[in-house]
Amino acid sequence: MSSLGWIDFDQAERDRMQRVLAFFQDRESRDELGLGAVRDSIADHLFPGTSTIQTRLRYMLFIPWLFQRIETRTGPEEQLRREARALEIGLIGALKAGGETDGVIGGRAGASLQRLPSLAYWAGLGAWGIRSFPGSPESYFASVGAGRRRAPLREGDDTSAGRAHSLFWNPCLPPEPEMLLERTDFGLTEEEGAFIVDRLVCNQPAALLTLLARERSHAKAEYIWMHPGLAAFPRETRRLVEHARIFSGLMHGAALLYNLSLSELRKHEEWTELYRRELARWSADLEVATLRAWSLPDFWECIAHLAHFLQPAARSFVTQWLQLVLDGPRKVAGSAPARRLVELRERRLKRAQSRFANRSALDRWRGASGAQRLRFRWPQARTYLRDLADAK
């Protein structure tokens, strides 16, 4: 595991290192220009059930295994909630004891962890059909606390372990491994991997994630459109991936211009120079001919998703930005209309907390906000596919 450190000599050195750290800490999930619904619509088509705060695939099994433990107990809802939290915190130590360092949720926070793994994975557990219970975590604990927690035991179940077949989880869930809370790791067994693939096939048959999971395909491509098997993807999937590629490249320029404008407002010369270079590189790499041939109506139709409403203002922003870019991508950095479009978009979204209007918010800015190209949760999917490929 790599680390980064420096000797705190002076303010200039501190500023330089803050910029570097800001880039390391930047997250795709930062939605400074209100494009989150567009980004998530594409991601949910390609990689449903994933999120940017998820880490490793076996959490999809850890959560039901841990929660099944409290389903055999009695007590008020709050007590069950506390017990479930204690189990999730206990998992941190078990993973560390098993030698895991990468992807352990709460690895640093320990018992003070605020966002538990169950919250990060709850929606995905439902989307993949691992969770049968249709409600929220809050309603889950209420249901367990009310005593609606057991279904008839299946023939051959080991009742001595105190386990009852749960109404809340898929009945084919693999058995909990021994010593789960003493020593465990992220390695999947073949049975566990097969179960996850089966859930995806049954519940997300059209998703690219399912196709790649069935093939146990693992690629190190930085973006999904760089996947070596792209040509073999289904036609509609290739269409969506191509739209994602074009949109990601197009809107990266808007994100860079936003960061450049803030750097200038902060009068931070190094950040300003950095973003000017990045914008120059972006404009040089932009496929203008592809953009001119790109169909926005087809894009909106292709990415439409029941879970996400694309606001007219977001559509308008994308349309206007596209036109400004087509007028001359190399002029974007110095374009008053382009700068005004980005600034007005951020002001309308953040209102009083806009960094263009709120000096305190600007002073707290660390030098990078949503400056990376959109990847539509491919990094999370790529990690999951690697975990599946390594199942033993």
N, C-alpha and C positions, 0 to 999 in steps of 0.2 A: 504494500500500500504506500503510495507516494505522499509526500507532504511538502508544504511550501512555507518558508520562513525567511525572515530578514532581520538585520540589525537596524534599529530605529535611529538613523543618523539625523535627519532633518525633515522639514515639511515637504520638500520636493520629493525626497525618497519615499515618504509615507504616501504621497499622492500617487506616485508611480505604482506602488505595490497595491494600493486600493483599487486602481484601475485593473490590474491583473487579477486580483481576487474577485472583482465584480464580474469579470468575464467568466471565471470559473464557476461563479454562483448563479449566473444568469439561467433562467428557466424558460423553456418553450411556453409554459403555462401562463407567463406574464402577458396580459392582453391589454396593452396600452392604447391600441387603436380600435378596440371594439370588434375584433375579428374572431373572437372565441367561438361563436356559434358556427361560423364557416369552417374553422379549423376542426372543431369537434364533430361536425357533421361528416366530414371526410374521414376522420379517424374512426368514428363509430361504424361506418360502412366497412372499412378495411380491417380494423382491429377491435371489434366490439368487446365490451367488458374490461378493457384496459383503461388505465389512467396514468398520468405522469407521476403520481405519488406512489404507485406500486413499484415493487422492486423485483422479487423472485416468485417463480411460479408456484412453489410448494405452499405458499401462504394460502392458496386456494383450497388446500386440504387442511392446513394447520387450523384455520378458523373453525370449520365445522367440527373437527376433532376436539378442540378445546371447548366449544360451546355445548357439544353433546354431554360433556361431563356435568355441566350444571343442570341439564335437563333431567337428570336422575335425582336431583335434590329438591328439597322443599324449602320454602322460606319466602319472605316478601320480595317484591320486585327489586328494591334498592339493594338488598343483600345479594341477590343473584347477580346484579350488575357489578357490584364490588368484587364478587368472586370471579366473574368473567374477566374483569380488568386484571386481577391478580394473576390469573392464568396467562393472559397475554404478556404481562410483565415477566412472568416466569419463563416464558418462551425465549426471551432475550438472552438470559443466562444459559439456557440449554443450547442455543445456537452458538454462543461463544464457546461453550464447553466442547461443542462439536467441531470447533476450528473455523467457524464462519466469521468473516469480517466484512465482506462486501454484500450490501443489501439487507443487513439486519436492521429492521425498523426499530428505532429506539436504542440503537447500539451505543449512542453517546448519552442520550437523555436518561436512560434507565427508568427507574420508578417514577420519575417526573414527566414521562412521556405524555403528551397531550393528545395527539392524533394516533389512536390505536390502529393496529393493522386491520381489525375488523371493519373500521370505518372506511379505510382505503379500499377494501376488497368487497364490501357488501354488495354494491351494485353489480360488480363483475360476477359474483357468486350467483346472483339471480339471472343475469344475462346468459350465463353458461349452463344454467339448469342444475347447478350443484346445490343451490339453496331452493327448497320447495316452498318455504314460507314466503308469502308475497309482500309482507310489510317491512317497515323500517326497523332498525335496531331497537328503537324505543318500544315499538309495538311487539317486537319479538320477546323482550324481557317481560312485558306485561302479560303476554300469552303464556310464557313459561311459568311466571309467578301465579297465574290464575289456575294452574294445574292441568292445562291442556297440553301436556308435554310427552305423552306416551302413546304409541300405537301397539297393537298386539305383537308379542315377540314372534320372530320367525322361527321356524323349526330349526333346531340346531344352534340357536344363539347361546352364547355363554353367559348365563345370568349371574354367575359368580363374580364376574368383573363389574357387575352393577350397571351394565349397559342395556338400555332399552332401544328398540328400533325407533328412531326419531321421526316424528311427523314433519320436521322442519327441514330435513336434508334429503338429498336423493338416496333412495334405498340401496343403490349399488356402490355407495361411497366405500372405498377401501378401508380396511380396519386400521385403527390407530396403531402406530408402531410402539413397541415396548420402549420404556424409558423416555417418552416424548419430552417430558419436562426436566429430565436429568441431562440428557446429551442427545442432540439431534443435528441434522444438517439440511441443506437444500437439495440434496440428491434425491431424485425420484426413483422409485422402483418401476419395473416394467408394468406391473399391475396399475400403479398410480398414473403412469403416463398414458396407458391405454384407456383408463377411465376418463381422464381429461379430454383426450381426443374424441372419445365417444360422446361426451357431453357437448363438445363443440359441433360435431357432425349433426347431432340431434337438434340443437338449439340455434346454431348459427351456420346453417349449411352453405350459404352464399358468400360468407366472409372469406377474404384472402387469408386471414389468420387460420381458418379451418383448413383450407387447401394446403397451406404450408405445414400445418401441424400433422395432417394425415400423412404427408410425405416425410415427416421428421426432417424437413428441410431447414438447414441453418446456414445463413450467409452473413458475412461481416460487412456488407454494403452499408455505407454511411446513410444513404437514403433509400427508400423502397424502390424508387425508379432506377436505382443502380443495381438492383438484384440480378444476379446472373441468370435466373430463370424467368425473367420478365417476359420474354417472347412466348413462353408456354402458358402464361396466365390466361384465363378466359377473356374473351373479347371485351365484355363489359367491365371487367376488372382493369384491363389495360387502359380502357377509356378513362376510368376514374383516376388511375394512377397518373396518367398523362395530364389530366386537369390539375391534379394535386401538384405535380412538378411545376407546371406553368404558374399556378397561383402562388406557390411558395417563392419562386424566383421573382415574380412581379412585386409582391408585397414586401419582400425583404428590403427593397429600396426605400419604401415608406418608413419601415422601422429604422433603417440607418439614418434617414433624413431627420426623423424625430430625435434620435440620439445626438446627431450633429447639432441640431438647433438648441438642445439643452446644454450641450458642451459649450457652445458659444455664449449662451446666457450666463453660464457659470464662469465665463472667461478662463476656461481651462485649456491652455494651448495644446497640451499633449493629447487630450481627448479629442479636441477639435481636429487636429491633424490626423489622428487615427481614423476618425469617421470620414474625413475627406478622402483618405486613401481607400477606405472600404467602399465608399460610393463610387469612386473612379473604377475600382475593380469590378464592382457590380455592373456598372453601365457597360464596361468593356465585354463582360461575359454574357450580357443579356441577348437572348435570341429574338431580335426585333421582328424578323420575318415570321417566326412562330407566333409572336404576340399579335401581329396584324391578322393572321389567319385564325386566331383563337376566337371561338364562339362563346360569348358570355351567356346567352340564353341557354345553350347546351350545358354549360358549366352549372348554372343554377338548377337546371332540371336534373342533372346527373347527381348532384350532391344532396338534393332534398332528403330530409330525414325527419321522421315523425317526432323524434325527441328534441328537435332544435328548430326554433323559429328564427328565420333570417330577417332581421329588421330591415325595412326599406332604407333607413339611413346607412346601414352597413353596405347594402347593395349599391347605393348611390356613391359612397366613398370609393368603393372598388372601381366602379365605372369611371368616375372622374380621374382617379389616379392612373388608370390604364390609358386614358386619353392624353394626360399630361406626359406620361412616359413615351407614348408613341410620337408625340410632338418633338421628342429629342431626349433620350435617356442621359446623354452626356451633359445636358443643361440642368438636370434635376437639382443638383446640389446648390446651384445659384438661382433657381427659379422661384420668384416671389409667389406665383400662384400655387406651386407645389408646397412651399413652406406654409402658406396660409391655409391650404387644405388640411395638412397634417395638424397644424396648431388648432384650428377650429374643431377638428374631430376630437382631439384630446380634451379641449376645453368643454365641449358639450358632454363628454362622457364623465369627466372628473369634477366638473363644476368648480366648487370652491377649493377643491384639492388639486386642481390643475397645476402642474409645475410651471406653466407659463404665467399663471396668475398668482400663485402662492409662493412667496419667497422662501418660507420655511420648508415647504415641500421640495422646492428646487435644491435647497441647501442639503437636504437629507439624501438627495439622489446620489447614487454611488458610481455612476459612470456608465451603466449598461442596463437597459430595460427592454427585454424582448428583442435583442439585437441579433439573435441567431435566426437562421432560416427555419421555417416551419418544417417539422418532420412527421407530424400527425401520429405520434406515439409509436413510430417504428422502433426507436431504441428499446422501449418496454417489450414490444412484440418480439424483437430480435433476441432479447435476453430469455424470454419464455421459450422460444424455439430452440435456443441452445440448451436450456434445461431439459426440454423434451428429448432432444437428440442424445443427451448424455444419460438418459434413464437406463438403469441397470437392474 
